[in-house]
Amino acid sequence: MPIDPTLPYDENNIFAKILRGEIPSNRVYEDEWAIAFHDINPQAQIHVLVIPRGAWVSWDDFSARAPAEEIAGFVRAVGTVARDMGLVEPGYRLLANVGQHGGQEVPHLHVHLFGGQPLGRMIA
Ligand code: AMP
């Protein structure tokens, strides 16, 4: 079920638990601002989720309220993950779902990073 992106942050969402190390994830990257791990239900050969360490519900929440330093740190982390995975030359896709129409299911901001194959049309 898509979440309501205007609700307050839920400290018990699944990505908060991954950040705290309470449930396992297959991490590919971490730094001061972000962690990245493989999606449990991959939609492409490479499907990684990059999430900020901060408690932000959605792209809307983050872009409106996060400090500039945190925004810069997160955006750079997304780029670093793609570079580290060798995805720049073949290319990749970023996606952030927001709210009902976006189909966001986990109420902690996450950017999907897809690659490893031609990705086809932007929207199925
Ligand atoms: P969204 O629909 O944009 O909120 O995407 C949520 C994503 O989180 C989906 O692609 C799920 O497969 C993924 N996901 C849910 N639980 C886990 C988990 N425990 N570890 C890794 N990925 C997960």
Backbone and ligand atoms as CSV (ligand in chain L), in Angstrom:
chain,resi,resn,atom,element,x,y,z
A,1,MET,N,N,0.850,-1.213,0.000
A,1,MET,CA,C,0.000,0.000,0.000
A,1,MET,C,C,0.879,1.254,0.000
A,2,PRO,N,N,0.626,2.174,-0.928
A,2,PRO,CA,C,1.397,3.426,-0.904
A,2,PRO,C,C,1.174,4.172,0.408
A,3,ILE,N,N,2.225,4.851,0.865
A,3,ILE,CA,C,2.153,5.572,2.129
A,3,ILE,C,C,1.704,7.019,1.877
A,4,ASP,N,N,1.289,7.673,2.950
A,4,ASP,CA,C,0.942,9.092,2.901
A,4,ASP,C,C,2.223,9.891,3.188
A,5,PRO,N,N,2.774,10.585,2.182
A,5,PRO,CA,C,4.068,11.241,2.371
A,5,PRO,C,C,4.001,12.480,3.255
A,6,THR,N,N,2.800,12.845,3.701
A,6,THR,CA,C,2.705,14.024,4.577
A,6,THR,C,C,2.685,13.630,6.061
A,7,LEU,N,N,2.656,12.324,6.360
A,7,LEU,CA,C,2.657,11.897,7.764
A,7,LEU,C,C,4.026,12.141,8.392
A,8,PRO,N,N,4.073,12.267,9.726
A,8,PRO,CA,C,5.382,12.403,10.393
A,8,PRO,C,C,6.227,11.146,10.187
A,9,TYR,N,N,7.537,11.295,10.367
A,9,TYR,CA,C,8.461,10.169,10.194
A,9,TYR,C,C,8.159,9.059,11.202
A,10,ASP,N,N,8.131,7.824,10.715
A,10,ASP,CA,C,7.885,6.647,11.552
A,10,ASP,C,C,9.231,5.958,11.839
A,11,GLU,N,N,9.682,6.046,13.087
A,11,GLU,CA,C,10.996,5.488,13.462
A,11,GLU,C,C,11.069,3.976,13.305
A,12,ASN,N,N,9.910,3.330,13.132
A,12,ASN,CA,C,9.905,1.869,13.018
A,12,ASN,C,C,9.735,1.372,11.597
A,13,ASN,N,N,9.886,2.283,10.597
A,13,ASN,CA,C,9.785,1.793,9.216
A,13,ASN,C,C,10.986,0.894,8.916
A,14,ILE,N,N,10.827,0.073,7.880
A,14,ILE,CA,C,11.820,-0.987,7.634
A,14,ILE,C,C,13.212,-0.438,7.306
A,15,PHE,N,N,13.271,0.729,6.650
A,15,PHE,CA,C,14.597,1.266,6.319
A,15,PHE,C,C,15.257,1.891,7.547
A,16,ALA,N,N,14.458,2.408,8.475
A,16,ALA,CA,C,15.024,2.874,9.752
A,16,ALA,C,C,15.660,1.696,10.482
A,17,LYS,N,N,15.006,0.543,10.422
A,17,LYS,CA,C,15.544,-0.657,11.082
A,17,LYS,C,C,16.814,-1.125,10.387
A,18,ILE,N,N,16.857,-1.019,9.062
A,18,ILE,CA,C,18.083,-1.373,8.321
A,18,ILE,C,C,19.208,-0.418,8.719
A,19,LEU,N,N,18.902,0.872,8.808
A,19,LEU,CA,C,19.926,1.857,9.201
A,19,LEU,C,C,20.484,1.555,10.583
A,20,ARG,N,N,19.612,1.136,11.497
A,20,ARG,CA,C,20.061,0.843,12.869
A,20,ARG,C,C,20.698,-0.543,12.974
A,21,GLY,N,N,20.685,-1.295,11.867
A,21,GLY,CA,C,21.275,-2.631,11.874
A,21,GLY,C,C,20.395,-3.663,12.561
A,22,GLU,N,N,19.101,-3.352,12.739
A,22,GLU,CA,C,18.199,-4.286,13.417
A,22,GLU,C,C,17.713,-5.386,12.489
A,23,ILE,N,N,17.690,-5.092,11.183
A,23,ILE,CA,C,17.414,-6.155,10.221
A,23,ILE,C,C,18.506,-6.103,9.149
A,24,PRO,N,N,18.810,-7.255,8.558
A,24,PRO,CA,C,19.951,-7.318,7.646
A,24,PRO,C,C,19.664,-6.666,6.300
A,25,SER,N,N,20.730,-6.235,5.655
A,25,SER,CA,C,20.627,-5.772,4.270
A,25,SER,C,C,21.954,-6.101,3.602
A,26,ASN,N,N,21.921,-6.139,2.294
A,26,ASN,CA,C,23.123,-6.439,1.520
A,26,ASN,C,C,23.735,-5.107,1.089
A,27,ARG,N,N,24.530,-4.513,1.981
A,27,ARG,CA,C,25.057,-3.153,1.746
A,27,ARG,C,C,26.142,-3.140,0.686
A,28,VAL,N,N,26.078,-2.126,-0.163
A,28,VAL,CA,C,27.134,-1.946,-1.166
A,28,VAL,C,C,27.931,-0.671,-0.907
A,29,TYR,N,N,27.417,0.213,-0.039
A,29,TYR,CA,C,28.078,1.502,0.179
A,29,TYR,C,C,27.572,2.117,1.473
A,30,GLU,N,N,28.447,2.852,2.153
A,30,GLU,CA,C,27.987,3.712,3.239
A,30,GLU,C,C,28.978,4.837,3.455
A,31,ASP,N,N,28.463,5.976,3.833
A,31,ASP,CA,C,29.309,7.101,4.227
A,31,ASP,C,C,28.568,7.893,5.296
A,32,GLU,N,N,29.040,9.098,5.556
A,32,GLU,CA,C,28.453,9.930,6.626
A,32,GLU,C,C,26.973,10.245,6.383
A,33,TRP,N,N,26.573,10.294,5.109
A,33,TRP,CA,C,25.247,10.799,4.774
A,33,TRP,C,C,24.248,9.748,4.321
A,34,ALA,N,N,24.752,8.636,3.828
A,34,ALA,CA,C,23.864,7.692,3.146
A,34,ALA,C,C,24.366,6.268,3.268
A,35,ILE,N,N,23.444,5.331,3.082
A,35,ILE,CA,C,23.849,3.939,2.862
A,35,ILE,C,C,23.146,3.459,1.593
A,36,ALA,N,N,23.703,2.415,0.981
A,36,ALA,CA,C,23.090,1.812,-0.206
A,36,ALA,C,C,23.122,0.303,-0.047
A,37,PHE,N,N,22.048,-0.334,-0.480
A,37,PHE,CA,C,21.949,-1.793,-0.360
A,37,PHE,C,C,21.085,-2.321,-1.504
A,38,HIS,N,N,21.250,-3.621,-1.792
A,38,HIS,CA,C,20.475,-4.227,-2.880
A,38,HIS,C,C,18.998,-4.304,-2.509
A,39,ASP,N,N,18.140,-3.990,-3.471
A,39,ASP,CA,C,16.701,-4.157,-3.267
A,39,ASP,C,C,16.397,-5.651,-3.124
A,40,ILE,N,N,15.498,-5.960,-2.199
A,40,ILE,CA,C,15.164,-7.356,-1.909
A,40,ILE,C,C,14.371,-7.995,-3.048
A,41,ASN,N,N,13.765,-7.173,-3.890
A,41,ASN,CA,C,12.935,-7.679,-4.993
A,41,ASN,C,C,13.342,-6.951,-6.275
A,42,PRO,N,N,14.546,-7.280,-6.804
A,42,PRO,CA,C,15.114,-6.463,-7.888
A,42,PRO,C,C,14.269,-6.433,-9.155
A,43,GLN,N,N,14.174,-5.233,-9.729
A,43,GLN,CA,C,13.405,-5.023,-10.958
A,43,GLN,C,C,14.322,-4.878,-12.168
A,44,ALA,N,N,15.619,-5.028,-11.985
A,44,ALA,CA,C,16.599,-4.975,-13.075
A,44,ALA,C,C,17.808,-5.762,-12.597
A,45,GLN,N,N,18.754,-6.019,-13.525
A,45,GLN,CA,C,19.935,-6.794,-13.127
A,45,GLN,C,C,20.630,-6.145,-11.932
A,46,ILE,N,N,20.739,-4.839,-11.965
A,46,ILE,CA,C,21.232,-4.109,-10.796
A,46,ILE,C,C,20.093,-3.223,-10.291
A,47,HIS,N,N,19.744,-3.405,-9.038
A,47,HIS,CA,C,18.690,-2.586,-8.409
A,47,HIS,C,C,19.125,-2.337,-6.968
A,48,VAL,N,N,19.629,-1.131,-6.767
A,48,VAL,CA,C,20.158,-0.733,-5.465
A,48,VAL,C,C,19.308,0.417,-4.937
A,49,LEU,N,N,19.131,0.450,-3.635
A,49,LEU,CA,C,18.437,1.561,-2.982
A,49,LEU,C,C,19.459,2.405,-2.240
A,50,VAL,N,N,19.411,3.715,-2.450
A,50,VAL,CA,C,20.285,4.629,-1.708
A,50,VAL,C,C,19.386,5.433,-0.778
A,51,ILE,N,N,19.720,5.438,0.510
A,51,ILE,CA,C,18.880,6.145,1.481
A,51,ILE,C,C,19.741,7.070,2.339
A,52,PRO,N,N,19.198,8.227,2.683
A,52,PRO,CA,C,19.951,9.112,3.584
A,52,PRO,C,C,19.921,8.552,5.000
A,53,ARG,N,N,20.925,8.884,5.798
A,53,ARG,CA,C,20.916,8.468,7.209
A,53,ARG,C,C,19.871,9.245,8.002
A,54,GLY,N,N,19.528,10.434,7.527
A,54,GLY,CA,C,18.569,11.287,8.235
A,54,GLY,C,C,17.146,10.766,8.115
A,55,ALA,N,N,16.294,11.221,9.040
A,55,ALA,CA,C,14.909,10.759,9.133
A,55,ALA,C,C,13.998,11.595,8.235
A,56,TRP,N,N,14.016,11.289,6.945
A,56,TRP,CA,C,13.199,12.009,5.966
A,56,TRP,C,C,12.205,11.052,5.340
A,57,VAL,N,N,10.933,11.455,5.323
A,57,VAL,CA,C,9.870,10.564,4.857
A,57,VAL,C,C,9.962,10.309,3.358
A,58,SER,N,N,10.255,11.362,2.608
A,58,SER,CA,C,10.112,11.277,1.148
A,58,SER,C,C,11.012,12.320,0.496
A,59,TRP,N,N,11.046,12.269,-0.819
A,59,TRP,CA,C,11.773,13.306,-1.562
A,59,TRP,C,C,11.189,14.680,-1.254
A,60,ASP,N,N,9.865,14.719,-1.084
A,60,ASP,CA,C,9.226,16.011,-0.789
A,60,ASP,C,C,9.720,16.566,0.549
A,61,ASP,N,N,9.678,15.739,1.579
A,61,ASP,CA,C,10.131,16.132,2.913
A,61,ASP,C,C,11.600,16.575,2.863
A,62,PHE,N,N,12.433,15.764,2.239
A,62,PHE,CA,C,13.879,16.007,2.174
A,62,PHE,C,C,14.189,17.302,1.435
A,63,SER,N,N,13.591,17.469,0.266
A,63,SER,CA,C,13.921,18.641,-0.563
A,63,SER,C,C,13.420,19.928,0.073
A,64,ALA,N,N,12.334,19.833,0.873
A,64,ALA,CA,C,11.790,21.035,1.511
A,64,ALA,C,C,12.530,21.387,2.800
A,65,ARG,N,N,12.995,20.376,3.565
A,65,ARG,CA,C,13.434,20.655,4.934
A,65,ARG,C,C,14.877,20.272,5.278
A,66,ALA,N,N,15.510,19.438,4.481
A,66,ALA,CA,C,16.864,18.993,4.865
A,66,ALA,C,C,17.870,20.131,4.718
A,67,PRO,N,N,18.863,20.181,5.616
A,67,PRO,CA,C,19.943,21.165,5.483
A,67,PRO,C,C,20.714,20.944,4.177
A,68,ALA,N,N,21.226,22.049,3.633
A,68,ALA,CA,C,21.920,21.983,2.340
A,68,ALA,C,C,23.063,20.976,2.350
A,69,GLU,N,N,23.779,20.914,3.474
A,69,GLU,CA,C,24.922,19.998,3.564
A,69,GLU,C,C,24.470,18.538,3.429
A,70,GLU,N,N,23.316,18.254,4.008
A,70,GLU,CA,C,22.794,16.884,3.961
A,70,GLU,C,C,22.294,16.547,2.557
A,71,ILE,N,N,21.682,17.524,1.911
A,71,ILE,CA,C,21.225,17.307,0.530
A,71,ILE,C,C,22.434,17.050,-0.369
A,72,ALA,N,N,23.461,17.877,-0.217
A,72,ALA,CA,C,24.663,17.692,-1.041
A,72,ALA,C,C,25.291,16.331,-0.764
A,73,GLY,N,N,25.374,15.956,0.509
A,73,GLY,CA,C,25.983,14.676,0.866
A,73,GLY,C,C,25.234,13.505,0.272
A,74,PHE,N,N,23.912,13.586,0.321
A,74,PHE,CA,C,23.104,12.483,-0.200
A,74,PHE,C,C,23.213,12.391,-1.724
A,75,VAL,N,N,23.082,13.533,-2.382
A,75,VAL,CA,C,23.152,13.533,-3.853
A,75,VAL,C,C,24.520,13.015,-4.314
A,76,ARG,N,N,25.568,13.447,-3.629
A,76,ARG,CA,C,26.905,12.949,-3.996
A,76,ARG,C,C,27.017,11.448,-3.749
A,77,ALA,N,N,26.409,10.969,-2.678
A,77,ALA,CA,C,26.467,9.529,-2.385
A,77,ALA,C,C,25.799,8.733,-3.510
A,78,VAL,N,N,24.663,9.212,-3.997
A,78,VAL,CA,C,23.975,8.502,-5.096
A,78,VAL,C,C,24.905,8.412,-6.310
A,79,GLY,N,N,25.547,9.517,-6.648
A,79,GLY,CA,C,26.471,9.525,-7.783
A,79,GLY,C,C,27.664,8.609,-7.555
A,80,THR,N,N,28.169,8.597,-6.328
A,80,THR,CA,C,29.328,7.753,-6.005
A,80,THR,C,C,28.986,6.276,-6.139
A,81,VAL,N,N,27.811,5.897,-5.644
A,81,VAL,CA,C,27.403,4.488,-5.748
A,81,VAL,C,C,27.376,4.066,-7.218
A,82,ALA,N,N,26.768,4.890,-8.068
A,82,ALA,CA,C,26.681,4.557,-9.501
A,82,ALA,C,C,28.080,4.455,-10.115
A,83,ARG,N,N,28.953,5.402,-9.774
A,83,ARG,CA,C,30.329,5.344,-10.302
A,83,ARG,C,C,31.053,4.100,-9.804
A,84,ASP,N,N,30.958,3.840,-8.492
A,84,ASP,CA,C,31.658,2.684,-7.907
A,84,ASP,C,C,31.181,1.376,-8.534
A,85,MET,N,N,29.924,1.334,-8.955
A,85,MET,CA,C,29.381,0.103,-9.544
A,85,MET,C,C,29.632,0.038,-11.053
A,86,GLY,N,N,30.361,1.018,-11.583
A,86,GLY,CA,C,30.721,0.989,-13.008
A,86,GLY,C,C,29.567,1.282,-13.944
A,87,LEU,N,N,28.611,2.074,-13.466
A,87,LEU,CA,C,27.378,2.259,-14.238
A,87,LEU,C,C,27.363,3.515,-15.101
A,88,VAL,N,N,28.372,4.357,-14.990
A,88,VAL,CA,C,28.295,5.642,-15.698
A,88,VAL,C,C,28.380,5.437,-17.211
A,89,GLU,N,N,29.360,4.640,-17.638
A,89,GLU,CA,C,29.546,4.477,-19.096
A,89,GLU,C,C,28.368,3.724,-19.730
A,90,PRO,N,N,27.934,2.586,-19.179
A,90,PRO,CA,C,26.759,1.934,-19.778
A,90,PRO,C,C,25.463,2.690,-19.517
A,91,GLY,N,N,25.417,3.431,-18.435
A,91,GLY,CA,C,24.219,4.222,-18.116
A,91,GLY,C,C,23.369,3.565,-17.046
A,92,TYR,N,N,22.529,4.362,-16.456
A,92,TYR,CA,C,21.676,3.870,-15.372
A,92,TYR,C,C,20.451,4.765,-15.239
A,93,ARG,N,N,19.566,4.382,-14.332
A,93,ARG,CA,C,18.344,5.169,-14.090
A,93,ARG,C,C,18.146,5.368,-12.602
A,94,LEU,N,N,17.717,6.584,-12.239
A,94,LEU,CA,C,17.355,6.903,-10.850
A,94,LEU,C,C,15.853,7.117,-10.776
A,95,LEU,N,N,15.265,6.708,-9.648
A,95,LEU,CA,C,13.816,6.861,-9.471
A,95,LEU,C,C,13.520,7.076,-7.993
A,96,ALA,N,N,12.698,8.061,-7.705
A,96,ALA,CA,C,12.219,8.240,-6.327
A,96,ALA,C,C,10.702,8.335,-6.380
A,97,ASN,N,N,10.032,7.357,-5.793
A,97,ASN,CA,C,8.573,7.372,-5.743
A,97,ASN,C,C,8.113,8.235,-4.575
A,98,VAL,N,N,7.064,9.005,-4.803
A,98,VAL,CA,C,6.496,9.844,-3.741
A,98,VAL,C,C,4.990,9.626,-3.695
A,99,GLY,N,N,4.515,9.214,-2.512
A,99,GLY,CA,C,3.078,9.196,-2.248
A,99,GLY,C,C,2.281,8.224,-3.095
A,100,GLN,N,N,0.976,8.486,-3.138
A,100,GLN,CA,C,-0.016,7.587,-3.739
A,100,GLN,C,C,0.259,7.326,-5.218
A,101,HIS,N,N,0.346,8.382,-6.000
A,101,HIS,CA,C,0.553,8.195,-7.439
A,101,HIS,C,C,1.936,7.637,-7.744
A,102,GLY,N,N,2.926,8.010,-6.951
A,102,GLY,CA,C,4.273,7.478,-7.155
A,102,GLY,C,C,4.387,6.016,-6.740
A,103,GLY,N,N,3.508,5.592,-5.810
A,103,GLY,CA,C,3.554,4.211,-5.338
A,103,GLY,C,C,4.608,3.982,-4.278
A,104,GLN,N,N,4.933,5.028,-3.513
A,104,GLN,CA,C,5.937,4.879,-2.444
A,104,GLN,C,C,5.389,3.982,-1.326
A,105,GLU,N,N,6.154,2.935,-0.986
A,105,GLU,CA,C,5.667,1.987,0.018
A,105,GLU,C,C,6.435,2.052,1.331
A,106,VAL,N,N,7.660,2.546,1.291
A,106,VAL,CA,C,8.443,2.643,2.522
A,106,VAL,C,C,8.628,4.129,2.857
A,107,PRO,N,N,8.205,4.542,4.084
A,107,PRO,CA,C,8.200,5.975,4.414
A,107,PRO,C,C,9.541,6.496,4.937
A,108,HIS,N,N,10.612,6.130,4.245
A,108,HIS,CA,C,11.942,6.725,4.458
A,108,HIS,C,C,12.492,6.968,3.064
A,109,LEU,N,N,12.883,8.216,2.769
A,109,LEU,CA,C,13.353,8.542,1.414
A,109,LEU,C,C,14.319,7.493,0.877
A,110,HIS,N,N,14.070,7.059,-0.335
A,110,HIS,CA,C,15.007,6.149,-1.003
A,110,HIS,C,C,15.012,6.463,-2.484
A,111,VAL,N,N,16.203,6.403,-3.059
A,111,VAL,CA,C,16.353,6.546,-4.506
A,111,VAL,C,C,16.705,5.170,-5.053
A,112,HIS,N,N,15.897,4.717,-6.004
A,112,HIS,CA,C,16.191,3.453,-6.692
A,112,HIS,C,C,17.255,3.733,-7.745
A,113,LEU,N,N,18.255,2.869,-7.805
A,113,LEU,CA,C,19.300,2.947,-8.829
A,113,LEU,C,C,19.229,1.650,-9.633
A,114,PHE,N,N,18.866,1.794,-10.921
A,114,PHE,CA,C,18.728,0.624,-11.799
A,114,PHE,C,C,19.837,0.637,-12.833
A,115,GLY,N,N,20.330,-0.534,-13.190
A,115,GLY,CA,C,21.330,-0.614,-14.254
A,115,GLY,C,C,21.636,-2.050,-14.599
A,116,GLY,N,N,22.719,-2.217,-15.364
A,116,GLY,CA,C,23.162,-3.556,-15.739
A,116,GLY,C,C,22.513,-4.104,-16.979
A,117,GLN,N,N,21.611,-3.340,-17.582
A,117,GLN,CA,C,20.896,-3.781,-18.788
A,117,GLN,C,C,20.201,-2.562,-19.397
A,118,PRO,N,N,19.824,-2.640,-20.686
A,118,PRO,CA,C,18.986,-1.556,-21.229
A,118,PRO,C,C,17.672,-1.527,-20.455
A,119,LEU,N,N,17.231,-0.343,-20.093
A,119,LEU,CA,C,16.104,-0.230,-19.159
A,119,LEU,C,C,14.755,0.076,-19.806
A,120,GLY,N,N,14.753,0.210,-21.116
A,120,GLY,CA,C,13.472,0.342,-21.793
A,120,GLY,C,C,12.788,1.668,-21.544
A,121,ARG,N,N,11.464,1.647,-21.703
A,121,ARG,CA,C,10.690,2.873,-21.586
A,121,ARG,C,C,10.729,3.401,-20.159
A,122,MET,N,N,10.567,4.716,-20.042
A,122,MET,CA,C,10.663,5.346,-18.733
A,122,MET,C,C,9.533,4.892,-17.806
A,123,ILE,N,N,8.320,4.786,-18.380
A,123,ILE,CA,C,7.178,4.340,-17.585
A,123,ILE,C,C,6.514,3.201,-18.331
A,124,ALA,N,N,6.348,2.068,-17.629
A,124,ALA,CA,C,5.803,0.860,-18.279
A,124,ALA,C,C,4.358,1.100,-18.730
L,1,AMP,P1,P,8.971,2.143,-3.060
L,1,AMP,O1,O,7.792,1.486,-3.704
L,1,AMP,O2,O,9.589,3.194,-3.921
L,1,AMP,O3,O,8.668,2.612,-1.653
L,1,AMP,O4,O,10.074,1.007,-2.973
L,1,AMP,C1,C,10.315,0.228,-1.845
L,1,AMP,C2,C,11.356,-0.789,-2.237
L,1,AMP,O5,O,11.908,-1.348,-1.064
L,1,AMP,C3,C,10.808,-1.955,-3.070
L,1,AMP,O6,O,11.521,-2.011,-4.314
L,1,AMP,C4,C,11.083,-3.173,-2.190
L,1,AMP,O7,O,11.431,-4.322,-2.935
L,1,AMP,C5,C,12.220,-2.692,-1.322
L,1,AMP,N1,N,12.356,-3.342,-0.030
L,1,AMP,C6,C,11.398,-3.547,0.892
L,1,AMP,N2,N,11.894,-4.149,1.980
L,1,AMP,C7,C,13.226,-4.325,1.744
L,1,AMP,C8,C,14.307,-4.884,2.488
L,1,AMP,N3,N,14.126,-5.408,3.702
L,1,AMP,N4,N,15.535,-4.874,1.924
L,1,AMP,C9,C,15.733,-4.372,0.701
L,1,AMP,N5,N,14.756,-3.817,-0.049
L,1,AMP,C10,C,13.521,-3.802,0.467
